[in-house]
Amino acid sequence: MEVLSRLIIGKEQGDSEKRNIIWNMIGSFLYALASMVLSIAVVQIAGEDAGGIFTFAFSTFGQHMFMAAYFGIRPFQITDMEHRYSFGDYLGLRYITCLAAILIGLGYVWIQDYDIQKGGVIFLMVVYKVIDALADVYEAEFQRVGKLYLTGKSNTFRTIFSVTSFLFVLSMTKDLLQASIVAAAAQIVGFLIFDVMIIRRLPGVDWISGAGKKWKLLRDNTLLFFSVILDFYIFSSSKYAIENCMADRDLAVYGAIFMPTSVINLVAGFVIRPYLTKLSLAWETGRLPQFVKIIRQLAAVIAALTVLAVGGAWFLGIPVLSLLYSNLSYALASCRPALILIIIGGALNAFMNLFYYSLIIMKKQRFILLGYGIVALLAILLSNGFVRWGGIFGGALIYAILMAVLMIFFALFMAVFFKKKEREIR
């Protein structure tokens, strides 16, 4: 274990910035790819019904519980360079949020009264995702002490280990429940090796939690937490509606046509995030024309990506998805309009994220929460009705509508506060 730790941490010499960037990109890419690979594999190996159950368990409810355990606190932790809170404070709070997410997951499975197979898979994926959230607090600390490459390595090795373990057992047994048990166990082992073991070999990590610090940290991040939870609910509300109103295999089909929106958001994230520092600096120093210029440039890139994505989806989307999900090809043939709507919704979500980050820079988190709250209420009221009316097409339509409304709210808020700042400078 000592030798393995030294190999993972590596030498201190060399280009640390380059190493940070490379490993972070590898880890982020594999983490995003895992969801797509697993969804395809389950459909192809275990069938459409199992694919629908897994899509909901892993990418929808499990991911929602990850968000609950994560608490939206990572940006706060990695920017706490003055160490107002120790690693022990962050870890203590994460224990509380992870336990809460596990209990919520258990309660949800019990209330829904699923059978053993479906309920077991959903709960095990909650465990898998909660361990992911627990690992995140260690990985945020790696980043805070200037070792972002360790975060990338942890993401990379944990993902490879858990995914290959899952796929091996699934291919051998064709049993989704057994594969989920092994995946959750592999996730725990990976967390212990690549996070817990590594951080204990780093100097200067403060494990002591001060009196009352965890609760103060919780209060400081409550608005961010609710924003993250509501954001993911809005993003996933059409999936929840299809799970409530349609069969498991329909959820597998919807998950297949929903997959491209994850790629759009990943690419948009790579486009937007490198400019956030420049955007923040332009706002703080009052250089509003530069602020507007950056926003317009990023919006133009997203618009160009949208045109390419819609064009590609119209001609190639269904044939490519049918090739990837051959067991679902019979159902995907009629889903081209729904696929186009989902890609448009994904593009609107990318625009919304651009305006979201702008409002964060403007320090208007309360208005972000207001927008999320209003649109989440719309999602609760409308999603099931749209799916009952239009099935998969109805789910795609309500997704696009919700993304459009949220984008408009954030764009309007941003415009109002921009004009206010402009008047103050004049």
SEKOL-284987 format. One record per residue (C-alpha): x, y, z; residue number from 0. Coordinates in Angstrom, 2 decimals, padded with zeros to 5 digits, always signed. Each point is the difference from the previous one (the first is absolute). Layout:
// residues N
+---------+---------+---------+-----+
!       x !       y !       z !   i !
+---------+---------+---------+-----+
!       X !       Y !       Z ! NUM !
...
+---------+---------+---------+-----+
//
This chain:
// residues 426
+---------+---------+---------+-----+
!       x !       y !       z !   i !
+---------+---------+---------+-----+
! +000.00 ! +000.00 ! +000.00 !   0 !
! +002.89 ! +002.35 ! +000.76 !   1 !
! +001.53 ! -000.69 ! -003.41 !   2 !
! -003.38 ! +000.44 ! -001.72 !   3 !
! -000.54 ! +003.33 ! +001.78 !   4 !
! +003.40 ! +001.29 ! -001.10 !   5 !
! -000.72 ! -001.04 ! -003.59 !   6 !
! -003.38 ! +001.83 ! +000.01 !   7 !
! +001.37 ! +003.17 ! +001.63 !   8 !
! +003.06 ! -000.03 ! -002.27 !   9 !
! +002.98 ! +002.30 ! +000.06 !  10 !
! -000.30 ! +003.65 ! +000.96 !  11 !
! +002.35 ! +001.07 ! -002.78 !  12 !
! -001.19 ! +000.83 ! -003.50 !  13 !
! -002.74 ! +002.13 ! -001.48 !  14 !
! -002.68 ! -000.25 ! +002.71 !  15 !
! -002.42 ! +002.27 ! -001.89 !  16 !
! +000.17 ! -002.19 ! -003.09 !  17 !
! -000.44 ! -003.13 ! +002.13 !  18 !
! -003.02 ! +001.56 ! +001.74 !  19 !
! -001.66 ! +000.88 ! -003.31 !  20 !
! +000.65 ! -003.36 ! -001.68 !  21 !
! -001.17 ! -002.20 ! +002.87 !  22 !
! -003.03 ! +002.21 ! +000.70 !  23 !
! -001.07 ! -000.26 ! -003.66 !  24 !
! +000.48 ! -003.78 ! -000.02 !  25 !
! -001.94 ! -000.45 ! +003.23 !  26 !
! -002.85 ! +002.32 ! -001.07 !  27 !
! -000.29 ! -001.66 ! -003.41 !  28 !
! -000.10 ! -003.56 ! +001.38 !  29 !
! -002.49 ! +001.00 ! +002.71 !  30 !
! -002.34 ! +001.49 ! -002.62 !  31 !
! +000.53 ! -002.93 ! -002.38 !  32 !
! -000.79 ! -002.61 ! +002.67 !  33 !
! -003.71 ! +000.84 ! +000.12 !  34 !
! -000.38 ! -000.38 ! -003.77 !  35 !
! +002.03 ! -003.22 ! -000.19 !  36 !
! -001.85 ! -001.62 ! +002.89 !  37 !
! -003.46 ! +000.92 ! -001.31 !  38 !
! +000.79 ! -001.46 ! -003.42 !  39 !
! +001.56 ! -003.14 ! +001.50 !  40 !
! -002.94 ! -000.75 ! +002.30 !  41 !
! -002.53 ! +000.30 ! -002.85 !  42 !
! +002.09 ! -002.21 ! -002.27 !  43 !
! +000.91 ! -002.64 ! +002.60 !  44 !
! -002.99 ! -000.12 ! +002.36 !  45 !
! -002.84 ! +001.32 ! -002.19 !  46 !
! -002.23 ! +003.05 ! -000.33 !  47 !
! -001.78 ! -000.27 ! +003.36 !  48 !
! +003.28 ! -000.34 ! +001.89 !  49 !
! +001.37 ! +002.89 ! -002.04 !  50 !
! -002.90 ! +002.22 ! +001.04 !  51 !
! +000.41 ! -000.92 ! +003.68 !  52 !
! +003.74 ! +000.69 ! -000.15 !  53 !
! -000.43 ! +003.30 ! -001.83 !  54 !
! -002.34 ! +001.25 ! +002.70 !  55 !
! +002.09 ! -001.45 ! +002.85 !  56 !
! +003.38 ! +001.28 ! -001.20 !  57 !
! -000.60 ! +003.16 ! -002.03 !  58 !
! -003.17 ! +001.34 ! +001.60 !  59 !
! -000.81 ! -000.90 ! +003.60 !  60 !
! +003.51 ! -001.14 ! +000.92 !  61 !
! +001.45 ! +003.20 ! -001.45 !  62 !
! -002.61 ! +002.02 ! +001.88 !  63 !
! +001.14 ! -001.58 ! +003.24 !  64 !
! +003.60 ! +000.79 ! -000.99 !  65 !
! -001.07 ! +003.65 ! -000.25 !  66 !
! -001.62 ! -000.18 ! +003.44 !  67 !
! +003.14 ! -001.51 ! +001.55 !  68 !
! +002.29 ! +002.33 ! -001.95 !  69 !
! -001.90 ! +002.99 ! +001.42 !  70 !
! +001.38 ! +002.28 ! -002.73 !  71 !
! +002.96 ! +000.75 ! +002.25 !  72 !
! +003.00 ! -000.84 ! -002.17 !  73 !
! +000.38 ! +003.50 ! -001.56 !  74 !
! -000.02 ! +001.41 ! +003.55 !  75 !
! +002.63 ! -002.48 ! +001.21 !  76 !
! +002.46 ! +000.38 ! -002.88 !  77 !
! -000.08 ! +003.81 ! +000.27 !  78 !
! +000.45 ! +000.01 ! +003.80 !  79 !
! +003.69 ! +000.77 ! -000.34 !  80 !
! +000.14 ! +001.73 ! +003.39 !  81 !
! -001.11 ! -003.28 ! +001.62 !  82 !
! -002.85 ! +001.58 ! +001.91 !  83 !
! -001.27 ! -003.56 ! +000.22 !  84 !
! +002.22 ! -003.06 ! +000.48 !  85 !
! -000.20 ! -003.20 ! -001.99 !  86 !
! -001.51 ! -001.52 ! +003.14 !  87 !
! -002.83 ! +002.56 ! -000.15 !  88 !
! -000.77 ! -000.79 ! -003.64 !  89 !
! +000.25 ! -003.75 ! +000.60 !  90 !
! -002.24 ! +000.16 ! +003.07 !  91 !
! -002.72 ! +001.82 ! -001.93 !  92 !
! +000.34 ! -002.46 ! -002.89 !  93 !
! -000.54 ! -002.94 ! +002.37 !  94 !
! -003.30 ! +001.61 ! +001.05 !  95 !
! -001.19 ! +000.70 ! -003.56 !  96 !
! +001.04 ! -003.48 ! -001.21 !  97 !
! -001.93 ! -001.66 ! +002.83 !  98 !
! -003.04 ! +002.16 ! -000.81 !  99 !
! +000.20 ! -000.99 ! -003.70 ! 100 !
! +000.19 ! -003.71 ! +000.89 ! 101 !
! -003.06 ! +000.31 ! +002.27 ! 102 !
! -001.93 ! +001.93 ! -002.67 ! 103 !
! +000.89 ! -002.68 ! -002.56 ! 104 !
! -001.13 ! -002.76 ! +002.32 ! 105 !
! -003.24 ! +001.85 ! +000.76 ! 106 !
! -000.70 ! +000.61 ! -003.69 ! 107 !
! +000.44 ! -003.67 ! -000.91 ! 108 !
! -002.26 ! -001.02 ! +002.91 ! 109 !
! -002.74 ! +002.52 ! -000.88 ! 110 !
! +000.01 ! -000.98 ! -003.70 ! 111 !
! -000.44 ! -003.67 ! +001.00 ! 112 !
! +002.24 ! -001.32 ! -002.76 ! 113 !
! +000.73 ! -003.70 ! -000.33 ! 114 !
! +003.29 ! -001.36 ! +001.37 ! 115 !
! +001.81 ! +000.24 ! -003.34 ! 116 !
! -000.91 ! +003.59 ! -000.86 ! 117 !
! +000.10 ! +001.30 ! +003.58 ! 118 !
! +003.36 ! -001.69 ! +000.63 ! 119 !
! +001.58 ! +001.44 ! -003.13 ! 120 !
! -001.26 ! +003.52 ! +000.74 ! 121 !
! +001.22 ! -000.08 ! +003.60 ! 122 !
! +003.41 ! -001.46 ! -000.96 ! 123 !
! +000.47 ! +002.76 ! -002.59 ! 124 !
! -000.85 ! +002.52 ! +002.73 ! 125 !
! +002.79 ! -001.55 ! +002.09 ! 126 !
! +002.33 ! +000.14 ! -003.02 ! 127 !
! -000.73 ! +003.68 ! -000.60 ! 128 !
! +000.18 ! +000.94 ! +003.68 ! 129 !
! +003.49 ! -001.53 ! +000.21 ! 130 !
! +000.80 ! +002.14 ! -003.04 ! 131 !
! -001.15 ! +003.05 ! +001.97 ! 132 !
! +002.08 ! -001.04 ! +003.01 ! 133 !
! +003.05 ! -000.39 ! -002.23 ! 134 !
! -000.66 ! +003.50 ! -001.36 ! 135 !
! +000.86 ! +001.68 ! +003.32 ! 136 !
! +003.41 ! -001.71 ! -000.07 ! 137 !
! +000.51 ! +000.95 ! -003.64 ! 138 !
! -000.96 ! +003.61 ! +000.68 ! 139 !
! +002.67 ! +000.05 ! +002.72 ! 140 !
! +002.56 ! -001.35 ! -002.49 ! 141 !
! -000.87 ! +002.96 ! -002.21 ! 142 !
! +000.09 ! +002.49 ! +002.89 ! 143 !
! +003.58 ! -001.00 ! +000.86 ! 144 !
! +001.09 ! +000.34 ! -003.64 ! 145 !
! -000.12 ! -003.67 ! -001.02 ! 146 !
! -002.87 ! -000.03 ! -002.46 ! 147 !
! +001.68 ! -002.88 ! -001.85 ! 148 !
! -000.81 ! -002.26 ! +002.99 ! 149 !
! -003.68 ! +000.86 ! -000.51 ! 150 !
! +000.30 ! -001.01 ! -003.64 ! 151 !
! +001.81 ! -003.22 ! +000.90 ! 152 !
! -002.62 ! -000.91 ! +002.59 ! 153 !
! -002.82 ! +000.61 ! -002.48 ! 154 !
! +001.82 ! -001.99 ! -002.67 ! 155 !
! +000.97 ! -003.05 ! +002.05 ! 156 !
! -003.22 ! -000.20 ! +002.04 ! 157 !
! -002.10 ! +000.24 ! -003.16 ! 158 !
! +002.02 ! -002.64 ! -001.87 ! 159 !
! -000.02 ! -002.38 ! +002.98 ! 160 !
! -003.72 ! +000.25 ! +000.80 ! 161 !
! -001.18 ! +000.02 ! -003.63 ! 162 !
! +002.10 ! -002.98 ! -001.06 ! 163 !
! -001.10 ! -001.93 ! +003.10 ! 164 !
! -003.65 ! +000.75 ! -000.79 ! 165 !
! +000.32 ! -000.94 ! -003.68 ! 166 !
! +001.89 ! -003.22 ! +000.75 ! 167 !
! -002.64 ! -001.29 ! +002.42 ! 168 !
! -002.88 ! +001.16 ! -002.23 ! 169 !
! +001.47 ! -001.77 ! -003.04 ! 170 !
! +000.54 ! -003.19 ! +002.03 ! 171 !
! -003.35 ! -000.12 ! +001.79 ! 172 !
! -002.39 ! +002.23 ! -002.04 ! 173 !
! -001.29 ! +000.99 ! +003.47 ! 174 !
! -000.22 ! +003.75 ! +000.60 ! 175 !
! -000.41 ! -000.35 ! +003.77 ! 176 !
! +003.17 ! -002.09 ! +000.41 ! 177 !
! +001.96 ! +002.39 ! -002.22 ! 178 !
! -001.25 ! +002.95 ! +002.07 ! 179 !
! +001.15 ! -001.64 ! +003.25 ! 180 !
! +003.49 ! -000.47 ! -001.47 ! 181 !
! +000.06 ! +003.57 ! -001.38 ! 182 !
! -000.87 ! +001.49 ! +003.40 ! 183 !
! +002.66 ! -002.16 ! +001.70 ! 184 !
! +002.60 ! +000.97 ! -002.61 ! 185 !
! -000.87 ! +003.66 ! +000.49 ! 186 !
! +000.64 ! -000.31 ! +003.75 ! 187 !
! +003.35 ! -001.76 ! -000.57 ! 188 !
! +001.03 ! +002.60 ! -002.59 ! 189 !
! -000.91 ! +002.83 ! +002.39 ! 190 !
! +002.12 ! -001.53 ! +002.79 ! 191 !
! +003.02 ! -000.52 ! -002.26 ! 192 !
! -000.02 ! +003.11 ! -002.19 ! 193 !
! -001.37 ! +002.57 ! +002.47 ! 194 !
! +000.29 ! -001.00 ! +003.67 ! 195 !
! +003.39 ! -001.71 ! -000.32 ! 196 !
! +001.46 ! +002.82 ! -002.13 ! 197 !
! -001.13 ! +002.95 ! +002.11 ! 198 !
! +001.53 ! -001.54 ! +003.11 ! 199 !
! +003.39 ! +000.24 ! -001.68 ! 200 !
! -000.31 ! +003.71 ! -000.78 ! 201 !
! +001.54 ! +002.46 ! +002.49 ! 202 !
! -001.92 ! +002.83 ! +001.59 ! 203 !
! -003.55 ! -001.37 ! -000.29 ! 204 !
! -001.98 ! +001.16 ! +003.04 ! 205 !
! -002.36 ! -002.78 ! +001.14 ! 206 !
! -001.27 ! +001.86 ! +003.10 ! 207 !
! -003.49 ! +001.47 ! -000.15 ! 208 !
! -000.61 ! +003.08 ! +002.10 ! 209 !
! -002.98 ! +000.30 ! +002.34 ! 210 !
! -003.10 ! +001.05 ! -001.95 ! 211 !
! +001.93 ! +000.31 ! -003.26 ! 212 !
! -001.97 ! -002.68 ! -001.88 ! 213 !
! -003.30 ! +001.74 ! +000.70 ! 214 !
! +001.39 ! +003.40 ! -000.95 ! 215 !
! +001.28 ! -001.52 ! -003.24 ! 216 !
! -003.44 ! -001.48 ! -000.61 ! 217 !
! -001.65 ! +003.39 ! +000.48 ! 218 !
! +002.51 ! +001.72 ! -002.29 ! 219 !
! -000.87 ! -002.37 ! -002.84 ! 220 !
! -003.74 ! -000.57 ! +000.43 ! 221 !
! -000.99 ! +002.22 ! -002.96 ! 222 !
! +002.53 ! -001.71 ! -002.24 ! 223 !
! -001.28 ! -003.40 ! +001.13 ! 224 !
! -003.63 ! +000.74 ! -000.86 ! 225 !
! +001.06 ! +001.46 ! -003.35 ! 226 !
! +001.89 ! -003.18 ! -000.91 ! 227 !
! -002.85 ! -002.29 ! +001.09 ! 228 !
! -002.66 ! +001.98 ! -001.86 ! 229 !
! +002.20 ! +000.31 ! -003.09 ! 230 !
! +000.42 ! -003.75 ! -000.28 ! 231 !
! -003.70 ! -000.62 ! +000.69 ! 232 !
! -000.96 ! +002.34 ! -002.85 ! 233 !
! +002.56 ! -001.67 ! -002.28 ! 234 !
! -001.32 ! -003.49 ! +000.89 ! 235 !
! -003.72 ! +000.67 ! +000.55 ! 236 !
! -000.95 ! -001.46 ! -003.40 ! 237 !
! +001.85 ! -003.23 ! +000.94 ! 238 !
! -001.85 ! -000.16 ! +003.31 ! 239 !
! -003.27 ! +000.48 ! -001.90 ! 240 !
! +000.77 ! -002.81 ! -002.43 ! 241 !
! +000.98 ! -002.28 ! +002.90 ! 242 !
! -003.32 ! +000.83 ! +001.68 ! 243 !
! -002.24 ! -000.29 ! -003.07 ! 244 !
! +001.62 ! -002.45 ! -002.42 ! 245 !
! +001.76 ! -003.39 ! -000.07 ! 246 !
! +003.66 ! -000.63 ! +000.85 ! 247 !
! +000.86 ! -000.64 ! -003.66 ! 248 !
! -001.43 ! +003.44 ! -000.91 ! 249 !
! +002.40 ! +001.53 ! +002.50 ! 250 !
! +002.84 ! -001.86 ! -001.74 ! 251 !
! -001.06 ! +001.52 ! -003.34 ! 252 !
! -000.26 ! +003.47 ! +001.53 ! 253 !
! +003.40 ! -000.45 ! +001.63 ! 254 !
! +001.48 ! -000.89 ! -003.39 ! 255 !
! -001.28 ! +003.13 ! -001.75 ! 256 !
! +000.87 ! +002.10 ! +003.06 ! 257 !
! +003.65 ! -001.09 ! -000.19 ! 258 !
! +001.14 ! +002.67 ! -002.53 ! 259 !
! -001.03 ! +002.82 ! +002.35 ! 260 !
! +002.66 ! -001.21 ! +002.47 ! 261 !
! +002.62 ! +000.37 ! -002.72 ! 262 !
! -001.23 ! +003.52 ! -000.80 ! 263 !
! +000.20 ! +001.03 ! +003.65 ! 264 !
! +003.49 ! -001.54 ! +000.36 ! 265 !
! +001.28 ! +001.89 ! -003.06 ! 266 !
! -001.72 ! +003.22 ! +001.11 ! 267 !
! +001.64 ! -000.35 ! +003.42 ! 268 !
! +003.42 ! -000.28 ! -001.63 ! 269 !
! -000.79 ! +003.13 ! -002.04 ! 270 !
! -001.40 ! +002.13 ! +002.85 ! 271 !
! +002.16 ! -000.81 ! +003.04 ! 272 !
! +003.38 ! +001.21 ! -001.31 ! 273 !
! -001.52 ! +003.48 ! -000.49 ! 274 !
! -001.58 ! +000.32 ! +003.44 ! 275 !
! +003.07 ! +001.65 ! +001.54 ! 276 !
! +000.12 ! +002.61 ! -002.80 ! 277 !
! -003.74 ! +000.53 ! +000.27 ! 278 !
! +000.24 ! +000.48 ! +003.78 ! 279 !
! +002.95 ! +002.39 ! -000.31 ! 280 !
! -001.80 ! +002.09 ! -002.64 ! 281 !
! -003.04 ! +000.32 ! +002.28 ! 282 !
! +001.95 ! +000.79 ! +003.16 ! 283 !
! +002.10 ! +002.69 ! -001.72 ! 284 !
! -003.01 ! +001.59 ! -001.69 ! 285 !
! +001.11 ! -000.81 ! -003.56 ! 286 !
! -003.56 ! -000.66 ! -001.15 ! 287 !
! +000.66 ! +000.10 ! -003.77 ! 288 !
! +002.53 ! -002.83 ! +000.45 ! 289 !
! -002.53 ! -001.89 ! +002.17 ! 290 !
! -002.61 ! +000.27 ! -002.77 ! 291 !
! +002.55 ! -000.97 ! -002.66 ! 292 !
! +000.91 ! -003.23 ! +001.83 ! 293 !
! -003.67 ! -000.87 ! +000.53 ! 294 !
! -000.72 ! +000.54 ! -003.70 ! 295 !
! +003.00 ! -002.06 ! -001.08 ! 296 !
! -001.00 ! -002.91 ! +002.23 ! 297 !
! -003.64 ! +000.24 ! -001.13 ! 298 !
! +001.14 ! -000.07 ! -003.64 ! 299 !
! +002.04 ! -003.15 ! +000.62 ! 300 !
! -002.96 ! -001.70 ! +001.70 ! 301 !
! -002.28 ! +001.06 ! -002.88 ! 302 !
! +002.43 ! -001.43 ! -002.56 ! 303 !
! +000.24 ! -003.26 ! +001.95 ! 304 !
! -003.81 ! -000.11 ! +000.11 ! 305 !
! -000.31 ! +000.33 ! -003.78 ! 306 !
! +002.56 ! -002.77 ! -000.49 ! 307 !
! -001.69 ! -002.23 ! +002.59 ! 308 !
! -003.51 ! +000.47 ! -001.42 ! 309 !
! +001.20 ! -000.57 ! -003.56 ! 310 !
! +001.97 ! -003.07 ! +000.99 ! 311 !
! -002.89 ! -001.37 ! +002.05 ! 312 !
! -002.50 ! +000.46 ! -002.82 ! 313 !
! +002.03 ! -002.02 ! -002.50 ! 314 !
! +002.14 ! -002.30 ! +002.18 ! 315 !
! -001.54 ! +000.01 ! +003.49 ! 316 !
! -002.46 ! -002.90 ! -000.24 ! 317 !
! +002.24 ! -002.23 ! -002.20 ! 318 !
! +002.93 ! +000.44 ! +002.41 ! 319 !
! -002.12 ! -000.55 ! +003.11 ! 320 !
! -001.60 ! -003.06 ! -001.63 ! 321 !
! +003.48 ! -001.35 ! -000.63 ! 322 !
! +001.03 ! +000.60 ! +003.62 ! 323 !
! -003.32 ! -001.25 ! +001.44 ! 324 !
! -000.84 ! -002.74 ! -002.49 ! 325 !
! -002.51 ! -001.54 ! +002.43 ! 326 !
! -001.96 ! +003.27 ! -000.09 ! 327 !
! +000.20 ! +000.70 ! -003.75 ! 328 !
! -003.66 ! -000.96 ! -000.50 ! 329 !
! -001.08 ! +002.77 ! +002.43 ! 330 !
! +002.61 ! +002.63 ! -000.94 ! 331 !
! -001.16 ! +000.13 ! -003.64 ! 332 !
! -002.93 ! +002.27 ! +000.89 ! 333 !
! +001.91 ! +002.23 ! +002.44 ! 334 !
! +001.69 ! +002.51 ! -002.34 ! 335 !
! -002.28 ! +002.96 ! +000.99 ! 336 !
! +000.53 ! -000.79 ! +003.70 ! 337 !
! +003.78 ! -000.23 ! -000.51 ! 338 !
! +000.08 ! +003.41 ! -001.70 ! 339 !
! -002.04 ! +001.53 ! +002.85 ! 340 !
! +002.36 ! -001.46 ! +002.59 ! 341 !
! +003.07 ! +001.33 ! -001.82 ! 342 !
! -001.61 ! +003.45 ! -000.19 ! 343 !
! -000.78 ! -000.31 ! +003.72 ! 344 !
! +003.65 ! -000.94 ! +000.64 ! 345 !
! +001.14 ! +003.09 ! -001.89 ! 346 !
! -002.40 ! +002.18 ! +001.99 ! 347 !
! +001.43 ! -001.56 ! +003.16 ! 348 !
! +003.50 ! +000.98 ! -001.17 ! 349 !
! -001.16 ! +003.61 ! -000.50 ! 350 !
! -001.66 ! -000.13 ! +003.41 ! 351 !
! +003.31 ! -001.09 ! +001.58 ! 352 !
! +001.76 ! +002.94 ! -001.61 ! 353 !
! -002.51 ! +002.40 ! +001.57 ! 354 !
! +000.12 ! -001.96 ! +003.27 ! 355 !
! +003.76 ! +000.51 ! +000.28 ! 356 !
! -000.48 ! +003.67 ! -000.84 ! 357 !
! -002.46 ! +000.39 ! +002.87 ! 358 !
! +002.44 ! -001.81 ! +002.32 ! 359 !
! +002.68 ! +002.52 ! -001.00 ! 360 !
! -002.50 ! +002.79 ! +000.66 ! 361 !
! -000.61 ! -001.59 ! +003.45 ! 362 !
! -003.75 ! -000.35 ! -000.58 ! 363 !
! -000.48 ! -003.52 ! +001.35 ! 364 !
! -003.40 ! +000.82 ! +001.49 ! 365 !
! -001.38 ! +000.75 ! -003.46 ! 366 !
! +001.46 ! -003.24 ! -001.32 ! 367 !
! -001.90 ! -001.85 ! +002.71 ! 368 !
! -003.17 ! +001.97 ! -000.85 ! 369 !
! +000.25 ! -001.04 ! -003.66 ! 370 !
! +000.61 ! -003.63 ! +000.91 ! 371 !
! -002.90 ! +000.03 ! +002.45 ! 372 !
! -002.52 ! +001.33 ! -002.54 ! 373 !
! +001.08 ! -002.38 ! -002.77 ! 374 !
! +000.13 ! -002.99 ! +002.39 ! 375 !
! -003.62 ! +000.73 ! +000.90 ! 376 !
! -000.87 ! +000.03 ! -003.71 ! 377 !
! +001.79 ! -003.35 ! -000.38 ! 378 !
! -002.01 ! -001.53 ! +002.85 ! 379 !
! -003.28 ! +001.26 ! -001.44 ! 380 !
! +000.58 ! -000.78 ! -003.69 ! 381 !
! +002.42 ! -002.89 ! -000.53 ! 382 !
! -002.32 ! -002.95 ! +000.69 ! 383 !
! -002.77 ! +001.58 ! -002.08 ! 384 !
! +002.26 ! +000.50 ! -003.01 ! 385 !
! +001.21 ! -003.61 ! +000.18 ! 386 !
! -003.54 ! -001.37 ! +000.34 ! 387 !
! -000.97 ! +002.09 ! -003.04 ! 388 !
! +002.96 ! -000.63 ! -002.27 ! 389 !
! +002.09 ! -002.82 ! +001.45 ! 390 !
! +003.69 ! +000.34 ! -000.85 ! 391 !
! -000.69 ! +002.99 ! -002.27 ! 392 !
! -001.90 ! +001.66 ! +002.85 ! 393 !
! +002.97 ! -000.56 ! +002.32 ! 394 !
! +002.38 ! +001.56 ! -002.53 ! 395 !
! -002.34 ! +002.94 ! -000.53 ! 396 !
! -000.38 ! +000.84 ! +003.69 ! 397 !
! +003.78 ! -000.31 ! +000.44 ! 398 !
! +000.59 ! +002.57 ! -002.76 ! 399 !
! -002.70 ! +002.30 ! +001.38 ! 400 !
! +001.43 ! -000.08 ! +003.53 ! 401 !
! +003.54 ! +000.69 ! -001.27 ! 402 !
! -001.34 ! +002.93 ! -002.07 ! 403 !
! -001.88 ! +001.54 ! +002.93 ! 404 !
! +002.98 ! -000.35 ! +002.34 ! 405 !
! +002.35 ! +001.50 ! -002.59 ! 406 !
! -002.34 ! +002.97 ! -000.51 ! 407 !
! -000.24 ! +000.61 ! +003.77 ! 408 !
! +003.77 ! +000.03 ! +000.43 ! 409 !
! +000.56 ! +002.12 ! -003.12 ! 410 !
! -002.51 ! +002.60 ! +001.24 ! 411 !
! +001.54 ! +000.05 ! +003.49 ! 412 !
! +003.45 ! +000.42 ! -001.51 ! 413 !
! -001.17 ! +002.85 ! -002.26 ! 414 !
! -001.63 ! +001.84 ! +002.93 ! 415 !
! +003.09 ! -000.18 ! +002.20 ! 416 !
! +002.26 ! +000.90 ! -002.91 ! 417 !
! -002.01 ! +003.18 ! -000.64 ! 418 !
! +000.09 ! +000.82 ! +003.71 ! 419 !
! +003.79 ! -000.33 ! +000.06 ! 420 !
! +000.25 ! +002.11 ! -003.15 ! 421 !
! -001.99 ! +002.81 ! +001.62 ! 422 !
! +002.19 ! -000.18 ! +003.13 ! 423 !
! +003.18 ! +000.38 ! -002.04 ! 424 !
! -001.39 ! +002.98 ! -001.92 ! 425 !
+---------+---------+---------+-----+
//
